Amino acid sequence: QFPRECVTSAGLRSGQCCPSPTGTLDDECGSATARGQCVSVAADSHRHGPQYPHDGRDDRERWPLRFFNRTCRCNGSFAGYNCGRCRYGLTGPNCDQRISVVRRNVMQMSSAEKQAFVNSLDQAKRTVHPDLVICTRRYQEVYGPDGNTPQFDNVTIYNYFVWTHYYSVSKTYMGAGQASFGGVDFSHEGPGFVTWHRFHLLQLERDMQDMLGDATFALPYWNFAIGGSECEVCTDDLLGARSAFDMNSLSPNSVFSQWRVICESVEDYDTIGTICNNSETSPIRRNPAGNVERPMVQRLPEPQDVVDCLDLKTFDTPPYYSTSSESFRNTVEGYSAPQGGYDPVVRSLHNLAHLFLNGTGGQTHLSPNDPIFVLLHTFTDAIFDEWLSRHTHTQPLPAVYPEEDAPIGHNRQFNMVPFWPPVTNAEMFVTAPENLGYTYEVTWPTRPYTLSEIITIGIVAAVLVAAVVSGVMACAMRARYFRSAEGLEPLLGETFRRYSDRQTDKSQSVV
Ligand SMILES: O=C(O)c1cc2cc(O)c(O)cc2[nH]1
């Protein structure tokens, strides 16, 4: 959420977070080397949708203005909270070398690659984030009981990934004894669903690249649209098999059975207004296809669902919410049928994959605690990127992304909560290979042919075959003709000569 060096009492009171990449004076945002400068934060001021009627009550409104109003703006290829890093897809001291980050199907990785990925996730679960810390109190209480002890915690790289998701979905605290307001979600049920989760993954990938010292490290994906009720990534060489002792737990042979979740105490957050911190509590729970009360979520999405969803032409439709129809976003998110029609009982694609997991991964405030979340969302992001590349030749970007009237947090220029430095939905609404430096190695399922297409193909094929056959026959006859004309067919020539000779002899004898 915020750089460690900004959350001192003085830093918070100044409202400015413009550190120097070299740690020297007079070098805010690397201004001494023209990397960037300290500027006022631009926060979205367009009207948001009617779902949130409590303006003024939530720290996340007009993010991040409740905490900071000045931040670094980096020049050219530089990026990061102090402009000490490079934009996505670039590396080197001057950020002028291209790098390629290729996200691959986890099922096509070698055993050694799978093992390396599992180990790197486990390392991220144990490594304290080098730069960022999380707030553990609402802004009203953030200076601590004595007014001079800022309430922030260190957090590990993976737990930061979990915490940011929790913070974005948590309810609005309405005061002691009042019910918290749940009709708010800064990362789901709106157009920002795809952009928010895209940045969420990029942040984790970047943090893991830094942790590993490998700028090409790429998060893999799980193609969950394979139908059936088997969780193919739930094996001990990947995300953990089912425990033989407890249907809802992970096998002790998986390192993930040792993981403990954060952000479980929702009751406290919602009733006494606390915020999740880095404290780990219970193990991950998962029981794929085991929700007997909801048979509809016992099967994974089908390949055809991806085909149908990618065919939808409109990015999002009013009210830009979980009730939108004919919206690509609401369909890939999974509140609509794969063909786009909204139906309140339907769960498809991304939502269906979450609910299929049936446990930690199926509850929004907890779901990233189960590392399957990473693979599920890289695939969701791959579908989003494929949609962008197929549909934006005809529609200009970012104009198809709503500028106003989306649910709070989801307007085009809204800074996505709770990321730092501020990053808007619009900045993630771009094709990944050209703008964000990563690609997916993926083959998309294709639509089966319709009856009229099959008939047309049959007719065209028959005409082609007839044309080829008649062409071949014509050539053969011509060849034969030329050979005979050149006297190259002695037998026929002989027969013909003898016959004509006989005719000649006959006519001579008559005469
Ligand atoms: O009920 C749903 O549709 C549902 C559950 C769930 C969990 C999760 O972590 C998400 O990110 C989305 C989601 N949707």
PDBQT file of the ligand as one rigid body, heavy atoms in Angstrom, charges set to zero:
ROOT
HETATM    1  O1  LIG A 601     -20.045 -16.008  -5.413  1.00  0.00    +0.000 OA
HETATM    2  C1  LIG A 601     -19.318 -15.652  -6.323  1.00  0.00    +0.000 C 
HETATM    3  O2  LIG A 601     -19.707 -15.492  -7.470  1.00  0.00    +0.000 OA
HETATM    4  C2  LIG A 601     -17.895 -15.400  -6.051  1.00  0.00    +0.000 A 
HETATM    5  C3  LIG A 601     -17.095 -15.902  -5.096  1.00  0.00    +0.000 A 
HETATM    6  C4  LIG A 601     -15.845 -15.331  -5.264  1.00  0.00    +0.000 A 
HETATM    7  C5  LIG A 601     -14.636 -15.420  -4.596  1.00  0.00    +0.000 A 
HETATM    8  C6  LIG A 601     -13.600 -14.640  -5.036  1.00  0.00    +0.000 A 
HETATM    9  O3  LIG A 601     -12.439 -14.626  -4.447  1.00  0.00    +0.000 OA
HETATM   10  C7  LIG A 601     -13.717 -13.795  -6.082  1.00  0.00    +0.000 A 
HETATM   11  O4  LIG A 601     -12.672 -13.070  -6.429  1.00  0.00    +0.000 OA
HETATM   12  C8  LIG A 601     -14.920 -13.719  -6.743  1.00  0.00    +0.000 A 
HETATM   13  C9  LIG A 601     -15.953 -14.497  -6.311  1.00  0.00    +0.000 A 
HETATM   14  N1  LIG A 601     -17.208 -14.559  -6.773  1.00  0.00    +0.000 N 
ENDROOT
TORSDOF 0
